[in-house]
Amino acid sequence: QSALTQPASVSGSPGQSITISCTGTSSDIGGYNFVSWYQQHPGKTPKLLIYELNNRPSGVSNRFSGSKSGNTASLTISGLQAEDEADYYCSSYTNTNSLEVFGGGTKLTVL
Amino acid sequence: EVQLVQSGAEVKKPGESLKISCKASGYSFTNYWIGWVRQMPGKGLEWMGIIYPGDSDAKYSPSFQGQVTISADTSSSTAYLQWSSLEASDTAVYYCARMGYYQNAFDIWGQGTVVTVFS
């Protein structure tokens, strides 16, 4: 199935807030709240940031938050820090085959 | 400590077979799904498939159905990803990850296994 659609890149200055979008369809994001977000630094293993749309695992900073409107989910990072520079991936359950699908990934640059 | 430890890097020729592993520790292996994720060089994450070790129920993303086989051995708490005939396009980093502590999310990831296929 097609990957979810994310912008290739976003950027922001330290202290600012940025939002990364993730667009799907009514078969995935629009129909369910099983949206997750992952952070991956270069050469490192992905890390779970958000699960079930807007929940943070223990230990994840509250600067990361998730939301959804229609078929588009969003990850917001507030108080941008240099260490936030990384690739970010969304993921959603899809009823197409009752599995999951990733977005194409977004590279965040902290200016 | 809950962790997934993957087998080491592999260098193979096209047409060869391969089985990489993912050993779980620190939790009940049979009670959580284990998934596999591909990351080709310079590219994004791709969801390959998943297995529930408790009953060996395996599901595959359409792009990978028939291309790989996912299995699990409960006696050693190890999940496997295998190919019967590798292609150069299988060159990638392969991650295993646990799903089930949080609904539909991978909370624990292995360190990744680099697979290089070239003639």
gemmi code that builds the backbone of each chain (N, CA, C; Angstrom):
import gemmi

chains = {
    "A": [
        ("GLN", (0.843, -1.192, 0.000), (0.000, 0.000, 0.000), (0.880, 1.246, 0.000)),
        ("SER", (0.328, 2.418, -0.406), (1.112, 3.638, -0.491), (1.442, 4.127, 0.903)),
        ("ALA", (2.652, 4.707, 1.003), (3.063, 5.297, 2.259), (2.208, 6.526, 2.540)),
        ("LEU", (2.129, 6.879, 3.789), (1.502, 8.135, 4.185), (2.381, 9.278, 3.689)),
        ("THR", (1.776, 10.437, 3.444), (2.504, 11.553, 2.851), (2.978, 12.553, 3.897)),
        ("GLN", (4.285, 12.722, 3.949), (4.897, 13.726, 4.834), (5.713, 14.705, 4.008)),
        ("PRO", (5.893, 15.944, 4.489), (6.796, 16.856, 3.790), (8.216, 16.326, 3.895)),
        ("ALA", (9.005, 16.535, 2.845), (10.367, 16.015, 2.845), (11.229, 16.668, 3.914)),
        ("SER", (10.976, 17.959, 4.155), (11.799, 18.672, 5.120), (11.026, 19.813, 5.756)),
        ("VAL", (11.390, 20.132, 6.961), (10.900, 21.309, 7.668), (12.087, 21.872, 8.433)),
        ("SER", (11.982, 23.144, 8.797), (13.063, 23.745, 9.564), (12.504, 24.765, 10.537)),
        ("GLY", (13.292, 25.070, 11.545), (12.895, 26.047, 12.532), (14.091, 26.475, 13.354)),
        ("SER", (13.934, 27.588, 14.035), (15.018, 28.110, 14.875), (14.828, 27.636, 16.304)),
        ("PRO", (15.900, 27.594, 17.062), (15.786, 27.183, 18.470), (14.728, 28.015, 19.206)),
        ("GLY", (13.911, 27.322, 19.993), (12.876, 27.984, 20.758), (11.543, 28.078, 20.048)),
        ("GLN", (11.558, 27.949, 18.726), (10.313, 28.017, 17.969), (9.539, 26.709, 18.067)),
        ("SER", (8.321, 26.714, 17.524), (7.517, 25.503, 17.394), (7.379, 25.160, 15.924)),
        ("ILE", (7.418, 23.866, 15.626), (7.194, 23.434, 14.254), (6.176, 22.304, 14.260)),
        ("THR", (5.532, 22.121, 13.100), (4.554, 21.047, 12.955), (4.878, 20.246, 11.712)),
        ("ILE", (4.854, 18.930, 11.855), (5.068, 18.014, 10.732), (3.750, 17.322, 10.438)),
        ("SER", (3.304, 17.379, 9.206), (2.031, 16.762, 8.841), (2.235, 15.364, 8.269)),
        ("CYS", (1.180, 14.599, 8.311), (1.190, 13.222, 7.824), (-0.198, 12.941, 7.276)),
        ("THR", (-0.310, 12.873, 5.960), (-1.616, 12.759, 5.324), (-1.872, 11.358, 4.801)),
        ("GLY", (-3.032, 10.854, 5.147), (-3.424, 9.527, 4.689), (-4.804, 9.559, 4.075)),
        ("THR", (-5.584, 8.549, 4.393), (-6.945, 8.441, 3.865), (-7.904, 8.022, 4.979)),
        ("SER", (-9.152, 7.845, 4.614), (-10.138, 7.387, 5.593), (-9.908, 5.924, 5.979)),
        ("SER", (-9.064, 5.219, 5.219), (-8.761, 3.824, 5.540), (-7.687, 3.710, 6.605)),
        ("ASP", (-6.994, 4.789, 6.864), (-5.935, 4.737, 7.876), (-6.100, 5.875, 8.879)),
        ("ILE", (-5.416, 6.977, 8.673), (-5.441, 8.058, 9.666), (-6.860, 8.548, 9.944)),
        ("GLY", (-7.638, 8.751, 8.899), (-8.979, 9.294, 9.068), (-9.929, 8.392, 9.821)),
        ("GLY", (-9.657, 7.093, 9.814), (-10.591, 6.150, 10.406), (-10.203, 5.634, 11.781)),
        ("TYR", (-8.984, 5.894, 12.177), (-8.491, 5.323, 13.432), (-7.554, 6.300, 14.129)),
        ("ASN", (-7.404, 6.108, 15.431), (-6.456, 6.919, 16.199), (-5.167, 6.162, 16.482)),
        ("PHE", (-4.889, 5.134, 15.688), (-3.659, 4.372, 15.882), (-2.532, 4.997, 15.056)),
        ("VAL", (-2.214, 6.235, 15.409), (-1.142, 6.969, 14.746), (0.047, 7.053, 15.709)),
        ("SER", (1.218, 6.734, 15.208), (2.449, 6.807, 15.998), (3.443, 7.707, 15.288)),
        ("TRP", (4.358, 8.250, 16.066), (5.439, 9.070, 15.522), (6.769, 8.571, 16.080)),
        ("TYR", (7.785, 8.558, 15.199), (9.113, 8.088, 15.572), (10.153, 9.128, 15.188)),
        ("GLN", (11.198, 9.185, 15.995), (12.339, 10.068, 15.741), (13.551, 9.194, 15.434)),
        ("GLN", (14.303, 9.551, 14.407), (15.509, 8.805, 14.080), (16.657, 9.763, 13.800)),
        ("HIS", (17.653, 9.733, 14.649), (18.865, 10.498, 14.397), (19.738, 9.724, 13.408)),
        ("PRO", (20.595, 10.413, 12.655), (21.427, 9.746, 11.651), (22.216, 8.581, 12.221)),
        ("GLY", (22.091, 7.433, 11.584), (22.824, 6.251, 12.000), (22.310, 5.584, 13.262)),
        ("LYS", (21.182, 6.061, 13.755), (20.642, 5.518, 15.002), (19.332, 4.764, 14.778)),
        ("THR", (18.923, 4.064, 15.825), (17.670, 3.316, 15.798), (16.491, 4.262, 16.003)),
        ("PRO", (15.370, 4.026, 15.324), (14.187, 4.858, 15.565), (13.735, 4.784, 17.026)),
        ("LYS", (13.114, 5.881, 17.472), (12.616, 5.979, 18.847), (11.158, 6.389, 18.819)),
        ("LEU", (10.321, 5.710, 19.582), (8.895, 6.040, 19.655), (8.697, 7.333, 20.434)),
        ("LEU", (8.014, 8.293, 19.805), (7.717, 9.577, 20.444), (6.260, 9.684, 20.877)),
        ("ILE", (5.358, 9.228, 20.030), (3.917, 9.367, 20.234), (3.241, 8.061, 19.813)),
        ("TYR", (2.285, 7.588, 20.616), (1.469, 6.446, 20.231), (-0.009, 6.787, 20.418)),
        ("GLU", (-0.846, 6.050, 19.696), (-2.299, 6.296, 19.756), (-2.629, 7.784, 19.649)),
        ("LEU", (-2.065, 8.399, 18.640), (-2.344, 9.771, 18.220), (-1.685, 10.840, 19.076)),
        ("ASN", (-1.855, 10.765, 20.406), (-1.411, 11.893, 21.225), (-0.883, 11.474, 22.597)),
        ("ASN", (-0.379, 10.265, 22.696), (0.158, 9.782, 23.965), (1.679, 9.644, 23.885)),
        ("ARG", (2.346, 10.060, 24.949), (3.808, 9.966, 24.997), (4.236, 8.827, 25.905)),
        ("PRO", (5.181, 8.019, 25.442), (5.759, 6.993, 26.340), (6.503, 7.681, 27.472)),
        ("SER", (6.666, 6.951, 28.548), (7.439, 7.470, 29.659), (8.827, 7.882, 29.191)),
        ("GLY", (9.265, 9.064, 29.610), (10.605, 9.528, 29.271), (10.668, 10.450, 28.065)),
        ("VAL", (9.597, 10.521, 27.292), (9.572, 11.421, 26.130), (9.132, 12.811, 26.585)),
        ("SER", (9.863, 13.808, 26.142), (9.607, 15.174, 26.546), (8.192, 15.621, 26.163)),
        ("ASN", (7.580, 16.433, 27.020), (6.243, 16.965, 26.717), (6.308, 18.082, 25.681)),
        ("ARG", (7.476, 18.345, 25.123), (7.587, 19.284, 23.997), (7.047, 18.639, 22.712)),
        ("PHE", (6.880, 17.319, 22.753), (6.349, 16.601, 21.594), (4.867, 16.309, 21.825)),
        ("SER", (4.043, 16.658, 20.839), (2.617, 16.389, 20.962), (2.041, 15.997, 19.608)),
        ("GLY", (0.965, 15.222, 19.642), (0.340, 14.762, 18.416), (-1.119, 15.156, 18.359)),
        ("SER", (-1.641, 15.266, 17.128), (-3.039, 15.604, 16.926), (-3.478, 15.100, 15.561)),
        ("LYS", (-4.773, 15.281, 15.273), (-5.316, 14.829, 13.992), (-6.494, 15.705, 13.591)),
        ("SER", (-6.615, 15.931, 12.282), (-7.784, 16.589, 11.723), (-8.108, 15.889, 10.415)),
        ("GLY", (-9.243, 15.230, 10.378), (-9.610, 14.490, 9.172), (-8.613, 13.390, 8.876)),
        ("ASN", (-8.081, 13.419, 7.662), (-7.128, 12.386, 7.245), (-5.677, 12.777, 7.481)),
        ("THR", (-5.456, 13.874, 8.193), (-4.101, 14.364, 8.426), (-3.768, 14.389, 9.912)),
        ("ALA", (-2.668, 13.713, 10.249), (-2.144, 13.753, 11.606), (-0.982, 14.729, 11.640)),
        ("SER", (-0.689, 15.242, 12.823), (0.384, 16.216, 12.962), (1.205, 15.957, 14.208)),
        ("LEU", (2.494, 16.195, 14.088), (3.408, 16.170, 15.226), (3.894, 17.589, 15.435)),
        ("THR", (3.722, 18.111, 16.631), (4.208, 19.443, 16.962), (5.348, 19.335, 17.953)),
        ("ILE", (6.423, 20.037, 17.658), (7.554, 20.117, 18.568), (7.670, 21.562, 19.009)),
        ("SER", (7.521, 21.785, 20.304), (7.617, 23.143, 20.825), (8.984, 23.358, 21.466)),
        ("GLY", (9.380, 24.620, 21.596), (10.676, 24.930, 22.205), (11.798, 24.184, 21.519)),
        ("LEU", (11.865, 24.331, 20.210), (12.818, 23.582, 19.391), (14.233, 23.652, 19.956)),
        ("GLN", (14.903, 22.505, 19.980), (16.285, 22.422, 20.463), (17.161, 21.790, 19.383)),
        ("ALA", (18.443, 22.063, 19.462), (19.379, 21.536, 18.472), (19.305, 20.011, 18.390)),
        ("GLU", (19.090, 19.367, 19.515), (19.042, 17.897, 19.560), (17.807, 17.322, 18.877)),
        ("ASP", (16.854, 18.179, 18.533), (15.654, 17.709, 17.837), (15.918, 17.494, 16.349)),
        ("GLU", (17.057, 17.945, 15.865), (17.390, 17.758, 14.453), (17.521, 16.264, 14.175)),
        ("ALA", (16.623, 15.758, 13.330), (16.528, 14.322, 13.079), (15.494, 14.084, 11.982)),
        ("ASP", (15.302, 12.819, 11.639), (14.221, 12.429, 10.738), (13.034, 11.972, 11.581)),
        ("TYR", (11.828, 12.318, 11.120), (10.612, 11.964, 11.842), (9.677, 11.186, 10.912)),
        ("TYR", (9.128, 10.098, 11.454), (8.249, 9.240, 10.668), (6.910, 9.067, 11.386)),
        ("CYS", (5.835, 9.151, 10.618), (4.532, 8.807, 11.163), (4.202, 7.378, 10.739)),
        ("SER", (3.278, 6.791, 11.451), (2.820, 5.444, 11.143), (1.346, 5.361, 11.517)),
        ("SER", (0.591, 4.585, 10.769), (-0.823, 4.423, 11.077), (-1.285, 3.011, 10.773)),
        ("TYR", (-2.257, 2.568, 11.535), (-2.976, 1.340, 11.205), (-3.766, 1.607, 9.929)),
        ("THR", (-3.861, 0.601, 9.079), (-4.677, 0.709, 7.880), (-5.590, -0.501, 7.769)),
        ("ASN", (-6.860, -0.264, 7.444), (-7.775, -1.395, 7.324), (-7.675, -2.067, 5.953)),
        ("THR", (-6.791, -1.563, 5.103), (-6.579, -2.175, 3.789), (-6.159, -3.632, 3.945)),
        ("ASN", (-5.279, -3.863, 4.913), (-4.833, -5.235, 5.184), (-4.644, -5.484, 6.672)),
        ("SER", (-5.245, -4.615, 7.490), (-5.163, -4.737, 8.955), (-3.729, -4.718, 9.463)),
        ("LEU", (-2.886, -3.987, 8.782), (-1.502, -3.841, 9.230), (-1.192, -2.359, 9.428)),
        ("GLU", (0.076, -2.031, 9.350), (0.511, -0.656, 9.569), (1.231, -0.147, 8.320)),
        ("VAL", (1.312, 1.180, 8.216), (2.050, 1.789, 7.118), (2.794, 3.013, 7.648)),
        ("PHE", (4.012, 3.227, 7.143), (4.807, 4.383, 7.538), (4.629, 5.528, 6.555)),
        ("GLY", (4.889, 6.739, 7.032), (5.033, 7.871, 6.150), (6.431, 7.864, 5.546)),
        ("GLY", (6.649, 8.728, 4.557), (7.929, 8.751, 3.870), (9.062, 9.382, 4.673)),
        ("GLY", (8.721, 10.062, 5.760), (9.739, 10.671, 6.607), (9.939, 12.147, 6.332)),
        ("THR", (10.253, 12.895, 7.372), (10.510, 14.332, 7.281), (11.810, 14.661, 7.987)),
        ("LYS", (12.685, 15.363, 7.279), (13.955, 15.775, 7.889), (13.777, 17.140, 8.531)),
        ("LEU", (13.991, 17.187, 9.829), (13.894, 18.445, 10.572), (15.278, 19.051, 10.729)),
        ("THR", (15.413, 20.290, 10.281), (16.659, 21.028, 10.450), (16.436, 22.146, 11.457)),
        ("VAL", (17.289, 22.207, 12.460), (17.238, 23.297, 13.434), (18.290, 24.324, 13.024)),
        ("LEU", (17.808, 25.489, 12.638), (18.671, 26.512, 12.050), (19.625, 27.145, 13.057)),
    ],
    "B": [
        ("GLU", (16.187, -5.585, 32.008), (16.032, -4.590, 30.946), (15.403, -5.240, 29.713)),
        ("VAL", (14.375, -4.598, 29.189), (13.734, -5.089, 27.973), (14.603, -4.717, 26.778)),
        ("GLN", (14.985, -5.701, 25.985), (15.792, -5.385, 24.818), (15.644, -6.429, 23.722)),
        ("LEU", (15.956, -5.979, 22.514), (16.012, -6.841, 21.345), (17.420, -6.732, 20.785)),
        ("VAL", (18.086, -7.854, 20.648), (19.455, -7.864, 20.136), (19.485, -8.634, 18.818)),
        ("GLN", (19.902, -7.954, 17.775), (19.900, -8.542, 16.441), (21.255, -9.129, 16.080)),
        ("SER", (21.241, -10.031, 15.124), (22.465, -10.649, 14.640), (23.285, -9.644, 13.844)),
        ("GLY", (24.531, -10.001, 13.577), (25.477, -9.084, 12.979), (25.307, -8.878, 11.479)),
        ("ALA", (26.103, -7.944, 10.972), (26.044, -7.581, 9.562), (26.345, -8.783, 8.665)),
        ("GLU", (25.703, -8.776, 7.494), (25.853, -9.867, 6.534), (26.243, -9.305, 5.170)),
        ("VAL", (27.126, -10.018, 4.488), (27.475, -9.696, 3.099), (27.216, -10.956, 2.284)),
        ("LYS", (26.334, -10.829, 1.313), (25.893, -11.991, 0.534), (25.940, -11.686, -0.949)),
        ("LYS", (25.864, -12.757, -1.725), (25.778, -12.623, -3.187), (24.340, -12.822, -3.633)),
        ("PRO", (23.960, -12.227, -4.755), (22.616, -12.445, -5.286), (22.338, -13.936, -5.456)),
        ("GLY", (21.120, -14.345, -5.104), (20.736, -15.739, -5.222), (20.957, -16.546, -3.954)),
        ("GLU", (21.761, -16.027, -3.041), (22.012, -16.750, -1.791), (20.837, -16.598, -0.837)),
        ("SER", (20.754, -17.491, 0.138), (19.721, -17.411, 1.164), (20.303, -16.760, 2.412)),
        ("LEU", (19.419, -16.294, 3.275), (19.861, -15.610, 4.486), (18.765, -15.670, 5.535)),
        ("LYS", (19.178, -15.807, 6.782), (18.248, -15.751, 7.918), (18.900, -14.903, 8.990)),
        ("ILE", (18.278, -13.789, 9.348), (18.790, -12.932, 10.411), (17.895, -13.074, 11.626)),
        ("SER", (18.456, -12.759, 12.792), (17.727, -13.031, 14.022), (17.564, -11.810, 14.905)),
        ("CYS", (16.654, -11.938, 15.848), (16.301, -10.869, 16.790), (15.953, -11.542, 18.111)),
        ("LYS", (16.870, -11.476, 19.083), (16.671, -12.168, 20.351), (16.107, -11.223, 21.396)),
        ("ALA", (14.993, -11.616, 21.980), (14.311, -10.794, 22.978), (14.698, -11.205, 24.391)),
        ("SER", (14.732, -10.230, 25.275), (14.986, -10.531, 26.684), (14.322, -9.475, 27.550)),
        ("GLY", (14.044, -9.840, 28.785), (13.489, -8.896, 29.741), (11.976, -8.803, 29.755)),
        ("TYR", (11.298, -9.609, 28.919), (9.831, -9.595, 28.911), (9.332, -10.942, 28.392)),
        ("SER", (8.031, -11.142, 28.453), (7.431, -12.386, 27.992), (7.324, -12.381, 26.468)),
        ("PHE", (8.217, -13.119, 25.830), (8.342, -13.099, 24.363), (7.040, -13.475, 23.666)),
        ("THR", (6.275, -14.387, 24.262), (5.085, -14.908, 23.584), (3.888, -13.962, 23.650)),
        ("ASN", (3.983, -12.911, 24.423), (2.826, -12.032, 24.643), (2.831, -10.741, 23.839)),
        ("TYR", (3.843, -10.551, 23.022), (3.937, -9.319, 22.237), (4.295, -9.648, 20.775)),
        ("TRP", (3.803, -8.809, 19.873), (4.159, -8.953, 18.471), (5.604, -8.484, 18.255)),
        ("ILE", (6.257, -9.091, 17.283), (7.574, -8.628, 16.813), (7.443, -8.302, 15.330)),
        ("GLY", (7.814, -7.088, 14.960), (7.740, -6.687, 13.573), (9.116, -6.484, 12.973)),
        ("TRP", (9.151, -6.438, 11.649), (10.397, -6.170, 10.933), (10.200, -4.942, 10.040)),
        ("VAL", (11.222, -4.102, 10.014), (11.178, -2.836, 9.276), (12.438, -2.724, 8.424)),
        ("ARG", (12.255, -2.361, 7.156), (13.392, -2.199, 6.258), (13.713, -0.727, 6.093)),
        ("GLN", (14.997, -0.408, 6.015), (15.446, 0.940, 5.678), (16.568, 0.820, 4.652)),
        ("MET", (16.231, 1.103, 3.421), (17.222, 1.064, 2.356), (18.157, 2.261, 2.478)),
        ("PRO", (19.345, 2.194, 1.909), (20.323, 3.274, 2.076), (19.759, 4.652, 1.733)),
        ("GLY", (19.803, 5.563, 2.672), (19.341, 6.928, 2.462), (17.839, 7.089, 2.331)),
        ("LYS", (17.086, 6.035, 2.636), (15.633, 6.067, 2.465), (14.890, 5.947, 3.793)),
        ("GLY", (13.568, 5.929, 3.701), (12.732, 5.895, 4.882), (12.453, 4.487, 5.391)),
        ("LEU", (11.632, 4.437, 6.423), (11.248, 3.173, 7.042), (10.123, 2.514, 6.254)),
        ("GLU", (10.199, 1.209, 6.126), (9.163, 0.440, 5.436), (8.714, -0.718, 6.335)),
        ("TRP", (7.424, -0.826, 6.518), (6.827, -1.851, 7.375), (6.759, -3.153, 6.595)),
        ("MET", (7.475, -4.175, 7.054), (7.552, -5.422, 6.291), (6.502, -6.434, 6.723)),
        ("GLY", (6.438, -6.688, 8.004), (5.538, -7.714, 8.497), (5.706, -7.884, 9.983)),
        ("ILE", (4.909, -8.779, 10.539), (4.875, -8.930, 11.983), (4.487, -10.352, 12.354)),
        ("ILE", (4.925, -10.799, 13.532), (4.587, -12.131, 14.001), (4.227, -12.099, 15.475)),
        ("TYR", (3.258, -12.923, 15.858), (2.909, -13.095, 17.261), (3.500, -14.424, 17.693)),
        ("PRO", (4.601, -14.408, 18.440), (5.270, -15.659, 18.800), (4.386, -16.648, 19.569)),
        ("GLY", (3.372, -16.139, 20.249), (2.521, -17.027, 21.035), (1.844, -18.108, 20.211)),
        ("ASP", (1.478, -17.754, 18.949), (0.837, -18.738, 18.089), (1.431, -18.753, 16.674)),
        ("SER", (2.550, -18.030, 16.505), (3.253, -17.947, 15.216), (2.412, -17.354, 14.095)),
        ("ASP", (1.393, -16.592, 14.438), (0.590, -15.892, 13.436), (1.448, -14.801, 12.807)),
        ("ALA", (1.698, -14.900, 11.504), (2.535, -13.927, 10.805), (1.727, -13.216, 9.731)),
        ("LYS", (1.946, -11.909, 9.618), (1.256, -11.099, 8.617), (2.301, -10.293, 7.856)),
        ("TYR", (2.045, -10.093, 6.570), (3.024, -9.423, 5.721), (2.411, -8.242, 4.994)),
        ("SER", (3.175, -7.161, 4.881), (2.788, -6.057, 4.026), (2.778, -6.567, 2.583)),
        ("PRO", (1.848, -6.089, 1.753), (1.761, -6.583, 0.376), (3.079, -6.519, -0.392)),
        ("SER", (3.876, -5.504, -0.117), (5.140, -5.338, -0.844), (6.147, -6.437, -0.525)),
        ("PHE", (5.959, -7.093, 0.607), (6.926, -8.091, 1.056), (6.358, -9.514, 1.089)),
        ("GLN", (5.058, -9.632, 0.876), (4.430, -10.959, 0.838), (5.097, -11.809, -0.234)),
        ("GLY", (5.533, -13.005, 0.161), (6.178, -13.887, -0.794), (7.649, -13.615, -1.017)),
        ("GLN", (8.150, -12.498, -0.506), (9.554, -12.132, -0.694), (10.411, -12.543, 0.501)),
        ("VAL", (9.819, -12.560, 1.680), (10.523, -12.926, 2.912), (9.623, -13.816, 3.760)),
        ("THR", (10.241, -14.452, 4.749), (9.495, -15.271, 5.700), (9.872, -14.853, 7.110)),
        ("ILE", (8.849, -14.617, 7.918), (9.044, -14.252, 9.312), (8.659, -15.441, 10.176)),
        ("SER", (9.513, -15.753, 11.147), (9.243, -16.881, 12.038), (9.718, -16.551, 13.440)),
        ("ALA", (9.402, -17.441, 14.375), (9.808, -17.214, 15.762), (10.022, -18.554, 16.453)),
        ("ASP", (10.975, -18.569, 17.365), (11.287, -19.752, 18.167), (11.098, -19.366, 19.633)),
        ("THR", (10.033, -19.862, 20.242), (9.744, -19.472, 21.616), (10.762, -20.054, 22.602)),
        ("SER", (11.386, -21.173, 22.249), (12.349, -21.781, 23.172), (13.590, -20.917, 23.376)),
        ("SER", (13.886, -20.086, 22.379), (15.058, -19.208, 22.470), (14.663, -17.740, 22.455)),
        ("SER", (13.360, -17.466, 22.473), (12.868, -16.077, 22.459), (13.473, -15.289, 21.300)),
        ("THR", (13.482, -15.894, 20.143), (14.126, -15.284, 18.981), (13.183, -15.264, 17.785)),
        ("ALA", (13.143, -14.107, 17.139), (12.394, -13.965, 15.892), (13.380, -13.938, 14.732)),
        ("TYR", (12.887, -14.345, 13.568), (13.746, -14.444, 12.405), (13.108, -13.795, 11.185)),
        ("LEU", (13.990, -13.329, 10.298), (13.580, -12.832, 8.989), (14.469, -13.531, 7.972)),
        ("GLN", (13.863, -14.188, 6.987), (14.682, -14.938, 6.060), (14.297, -14.733, 4.607)),
        ("TRP", (15.318, -14.884, 3.770), (15.177, -14.807, 2.327), (15.660, -16.134, 1.725)),
        ("SER", (14.993, -16.596, 0.686), (15.444, -17.808, 0.007), (16.380, -17.490, -1.145)),
        ("SER", (16.239, -16.298, -1.713), (17.084, -15.911, -2.833), (17.240, -14.387, -2.830)),
        ("LEU", (18.355, -13.918, -2.343), (18.577, -12.483, -2.204), (18.797, -11.803, -3.542)),
        ("GLU", (18.423, -10.525, -3.572), (18.676, -9.673, -4.724), (19.458, -8.449, -4.245)),
        ("ALA", (20.114, -7.771, -5.175), (20.875, -6.574, -4.808), (19.968, -5.538, -4.140)),
        ("SER", (18.712, -5.501, -4.533), (17.767, -4.534, -3.973), (17.384, -4.846, -2.525)),
        ("ASP", (17.819, -5.981, -2.008), (17.582, -6.304, -0.594), (18.613, -5.651, 0.320)),
        ("THR", (19.584, -4.982, -0.260), (20.596, -4.269, 0.525), (19.919, -3.180, 1.351)),
        ("ALA", (20.052, -3.277, 2.669), (19.343, -2.366, 3.570), (19.738, -2.661, 5.011)),
        ("VAL", (19.252, -1.809, 5.894), (19.284, -2.107, 7.330), (17.906, -2.655, 7.695)),
        ("TYR", (17.901, -3.734, 8.430), (16.657, -4.361, 8.861), (16.559, -4.274, 10.382)),
        ("TYR", (15.454, -3.707, 10.837), (15.201, -3.576, 12.265), (14.087, -4.523, 12.687)),
        ("CYS", (14.237, -5.116, 13.865), (13.093, -5.762, 14.504), (12.612, -4.827, 15.603)),
        ("ALA", (11.360, -4.946, 15.955), (10.789, -4.057, 16.963), (9.584, -4.731, 17.612)),
        ("ARG", (9.346, -4.402, 18.870), (8.238, -4.980, 19.628), (6.984, -4.115, 19.521)),
        ("MET", (5.862, -4.775, 19.369), (4.577, -4.069, 19.351), (3.626, -4.743, 20.324)),
        ("GLY", (2.852, -3.942, 21.025), (1.837, -4.516, 21.897), (1.802, -3.915, 23.278)),
        ("TYR", (2.924, -3.366, 23.725), (2.870, -2.672, 25.024), (2.019, -1.418, 24.861)),
        ("TYR", (2.282, -0.713, 23.759), (1.412, 0.387, 23.340), (0.703, -0.084, 22.076)),
        ("GLN", (-0.581, 0.213, 21.969), (-1.369, -0.281, 20.851), (-0.807, 0.203, 19.527)),
        ("ASN", (-0.519, -0.734, 18.629), (-0.105, -0.429, 17.263), (1.103, 0.486, 17.168)),
        ("ALA", (2.048, 0.323, 18.112), (3.270, 1.124, 18.069), (4.457, 0.256, 18.470)),
        ("PHE", (5.593, 0.524, 17.821), (6.823, -0.199, 18.147), (7.544, 0.541, 19.273)),
        ("ASP", (7.581, -0.038, 20.473), (8.173, 0.675, 21.597), (9.629, 0.300, 21.845)),
        ("ILE", (10.021, -0.904, 21.513), (11.393, -1.367, 21.699), (11.937, -1.799, 20.337)),
        ("TRP", (13.132, -1.308, 19.991), (13.729, -1.611, 18.695), (15.069, -2.327, 18.887)),
        ("GLY", (15.362, -3.233, 17.967), (16.694, -3.810, 17.905), (17.661, -2.801, 17.308)),
        ("GLN", (18.933, -3.126, 17.359), (19.951, -2.181, 16.899), (20.088, -2.156, 15.376)),
        ("GLY", (19.440, -3.062, 14.699), (19.494, -3.113, 13.239), (20.547, -4.097, 12.746)),
        ("THR", (20.245, -4.737, 11.636), (21.188, -5.630, 10.968), (21.408, -5.118, 9.552)),
        ("VAL", (22.655, -4.849, 9.215), (22.991, -4.371, 7.874), (23.176, -5.576, 6.956)),
        ("VAL", (22.395, -5.604, 5.889), (22.515, -6.672, 4.893), (22.987, -6.043, 3.587)),
        ("THR", (24.093, -6.535, 3.084), (24.652, -6.043, 1.823), (24.678, -7.193, 0.830)),
        ("VAL", (24.065, -6.962, -0.328), (24.007, -7.990, -1.370), (24.663, -7.429, -2.625)),
        ("PHE", (25.778, -8.032, -3.020), (26.418, -7.600, -4.270), (27.246, -8.737, -4.838)),
        ("SER", (27.432, -8.662, -6.124), (28.133, -9.733, -6.810), (29.608, -9.391, -6.981)),
    ],
}
model = gemmi.Model(1)
for chain_id, residues in chains.items():
    chain = gemmi.Chain(chain_id)
    for i, (resn, *xyz) in enumerate(residues, 1):
        res = gemmi.Residue()
        res.name, res.seqid = resn, gemmi.SeqId(i, " ")
        for name, pos in zip(("N", "CA", "C"), xyz):
            atom = gemmi.Atom()
            atom.name, atom.element = name, gemmi.Element(name[0])
            atom.pos, atom.b_iso = gemmi.Position(*pos), 0.0
            res.add_atom(atom)
        chain.add_residue(res)
    model.add_chain(chain)
structure = gemmi.Structure()
structure.add_model(model)
structure.setup_entities()
